[in-house]
Amino acid sequence: MRLTQSSRLLFLAMKSPCQGLRATWLVSAIAVFALPIAAHGQTMKAPDITKVPTLYVVPYAHLDTQWRWEFPQTISEYLLKTMRVNFDYFDKYPHYVFNWSGANRYRLMKEYYPADYARMQQYVAAGRWFPAGSSVEEGDVNLPSAEGIFRQILYGNAYFRKDFGKASTEFMLPDCFGFPASLPSILAHSGLKGFSTQKLNAQWQPAPKIGGPGSPEQTPEGIPFNVGLWIGPDGSKVIAALNPSSYNSNVYTDYSDGPPLDLPGEIL
């Protein structure tokens, strides 16, 4: 399979002005979503992506379960808003889909808001709300052992399978600052196919001597490539999206203009 850059994954992050909540936007040009729930407001016909260059934008609400707030506020305000604001969007826009991670957050939703949780499960079943990220939380992967990362994925996807009948196939850590070289091997042996992150550039941390002006893909300093194959020490591979740009960036690049990405069979 030859996957051109027009069908690669790019993660964009946008800073939210609302009480520290941050929303991250997943841009993908390869997914076509069947949206069976009827609604009013948006009636645009789905484009034919074999003929029309298409950029799909999938909202994702990034929430630190605990950061500059405590669990009571996370439960009483942020989790509830994540569900109900998106419910309103589902009702208004029939093409709207939503992507959210963290099995622990889903567990808290179920415990404290069972009626809303049951409604959310209906959107998951309809293919409009996607349990993502595979893990229990978007946790650090530098200090924990390999077994700790394996168990994050094991328990996270076990919860998704139990409550939604489906699991995630990617690992998403948009708010971590560096990763071990063993991570692609751990993810591949966990059955995952993709990885995405941000904050690898020199704006956030001392960056490695890679990327920058004159680099093959003109990536910022500290970022080796935009989207490609990350190979672990044992040769295992995952598709990695490493350059989402900043929290308030726009799309300026034509991702259909570039060399194709040949994916090995184990990735497909």
C-alpha positions, 0 to 999 in steps of 0.5 A: 500500500502506498499512502501519500502525504495527503492521507497521512495524519496530522495533529493540530492543537488549539489552546482553549480560553476556557479554564485551562481546558485544551482542545486538540484537533486531529486532522485526517484525510483517510477516514470516511465516517458513516453518520447515521444519526439524523440531525438538522443544521449541517447538510453538506454532502460527503465529498468523493475523496477519490476525486476531491482533495479533502481534509477531515477535522476531528475534534478532540478535547484534551483534559489533564485529569488533574493539573491546576485543579483537583478531582472534584472540579474535573468530575463536576465541571470538565467531564460533564461539559465534555459530554454535554457540549459534544452532545449539542454538536452531535444534534446540530451537525450530522457530520460531527464526530468526536475523539476522546481518550483516557479510560479512567475518565470514561469510568468517572463519567459512568460512575457520576453521570450514568444517564449521560454515559448511556447516551454517549454509548449510543453515539459510540455505537453510531460511530460518532464518538470514538474512544481513543488513545488505548490507555487508562490515562495520558501518562508519562512514559519515561519513568514507568517501566515497560510493564507499566506502559503495557498495563496502561494499554491492556487495562485501557483497551480492556475497558473500551472493549467491555463498555463499547465493544471496540478498542483503540489502535493508536497511542496518543500522548499530546502533552508529554515531553519526550519518549523512550526509544523502546516505545514503538516496540512496546506499542507494536507488541501491544497490537497498536498501529499508530502514535501521535504527540506534540511538544517535541520542538525547542519551544517546549524543551531542550531539543535534540540536534535534529530537524530545523532549517534545511532538514528533509521535511523542513520540520522544527528543530527537535522533530525528525519528521512530520509523519512516518515510521518510528522503528523500535530497537527490535525492528517493530514499527508504528506510524508516528505523527510528530509535528502537529505545530503549535496550539494555535496553528493553521494548515498551510501545507499541501499534504498531497504534494510529497513522496508516498509513504510505503507501509509494511504489511504489519502496519496495515 
